[in-house]
Amino acid sequence: MNWDRVEGNWKQMTGKAREKWGKLTDSDWEQIAGKKDQLVGRIQERYGISKDEASKQADEWARAQSDMGASEHGQQFDKKHEHETVKR
């Protein structure tokens, strides 16, 4: 998932992000607002890790969100076509 999409869907995605990075505050989440550089900086600050490591975590998280979305879309697609098959 590219970060433009993350930013656009930030409110829907913060729940999963909060689960992953529980040390970030409500204020942190508001300031991040889906921007990768802001997220990386906050992760780096709160967890005491390198910028490269924080960036890697953020990218892996975004990729997992994309994979999960594709999986859910695939399940919806399968259910729709399963229903059409049953009708025949």
C-alpha positions as CSV (number, residue, x, y, z in Angstrom):
1,M,0.0,0.0,0.0
2,N,1.4,3.4,-0.9
3,W,1.5,6.1,1.7
4,D,-1.0,8.3,-0.2
5,R,-3.6,5.6,0.4
6,V,-2.5,5.2,4.1
7,E,-2.9,9.0,4.5
8,G,-6.3,8.9,2.8
9,N,-7.6,6.1,5.0
10,W,-5.8,7.1,8.1
11,K,-8.9,7.2,10.4
12,Q,-9.9,3.7,9.5
13,M,-6.3,2.4,9.8
14,T,-5.3,3.9,13.2
15,G,-6.9,1.0,15.2
16,K,-4.4,-1.5,13.8
17,A,-1.6,1.0,14.0
18,R,-2.4,1.7,17.7
19,E,-2.3,-2.1,18.4
20,K,1.2,-2.3,16.9
21,W,2.7,0.9,18.4
22,G,0.9,1.2,21.8
23,K,3.5,3.7,23.2
24,L,2.2,6.4,20.8
25,T,-0.2,8.9,22.4
26,D,-3.5,10.2,21.1
27,S,-1.7,13.5,20.3
28,D,1.0,11.5,18.3
29,W,-1.7,9.9,16.2
30,E,-3.4,13.2,15.5
31,Q,-0.1,14.8,14.5
32,I,0.9,11.8,12.3
33,A,-2.3,12.0,10.3
34,G,-1.1,9.2,7.9
35,K,2.2,10.8,7.0
36,K,5.0,8.3,6.9
37,D,7.8,10.6,8.0
38,Q,5.7,11.6,11.0
39,L,5.0,8.0,11.9
40,V,8.6,7.0,11.5
41,G,9.8,9.9,13.7
42,R,7.3,9.0,16.5
43,I,8.2,5.3,16.4
44,Q,11.9,6.2,16.5
45,E,11.4,8.6,19.4
46,R,9.0,6.4,21.5
47,Y,10.8,3.1,21.0
48,G,14.4,4.3,20.9
49,I,15.2,2.6,17.6
50,S,17.0,3.8,14.4
51,K,15.3,5.7,11.7
52,D,15.9,2.9,9.3
53,E,14.3,0.3,11.6
54,A,11.3,2.6,12.3
55,S,10.9,3.1,8.5
56,K,11.1,-0.6,7.9
57,Q,8.4,-1.3,10.5
58,A,6.2,1.4,9.0
59,D,6.6,0.0,5.5
60,E,5.9,-3.6,6.7
61,W,2.8,-2.5,8.6
62,A,1.5,-0.6,5.5
63,R,2.2,-3.6,3.3
64,A,0.3,-5.9,5.7
65,Q,-2.7,-3.5,5.6
66,S,-2.6,-3.7,1.9
67,D,-2.4,-7.5,1.9
68,M,-5.2,-7.7,4.4
69,G,-7.4,-5.4,2.3
70,A,-6.7,-7.5,-0.8
71,S,-7.6,-10.6,1.1
72,E,-10.9,-9.2,2.3
73,H,-11.7,-8.0,-1.2
74,G,-11.0,-11.4,-2.5
75,Q,-13.3,-13.0,0.0
76,Q,-16.1,-10.6,-0.9
77,F,-15.5,-11.4,-4.6
78,D,-15.6,-15.1,-3.9
79,K,-18.8,-14.9,-1.9
80,K,-20.4,-12.9,-4.7
81,H,-19.5,-15.4,-7.3
82,E,-20.4,-18.3,-5.0
83,H,-23.9,-16.9,-4.7
84,E,-24.2,-16.5,-8.5
85,T,-23.1,-20.1,-8.9
86,V,-25.7,-21.3,-6.5
87,K,-28.4,-19.5,-8.4
88,R,-27.7,-21.4,-11.6
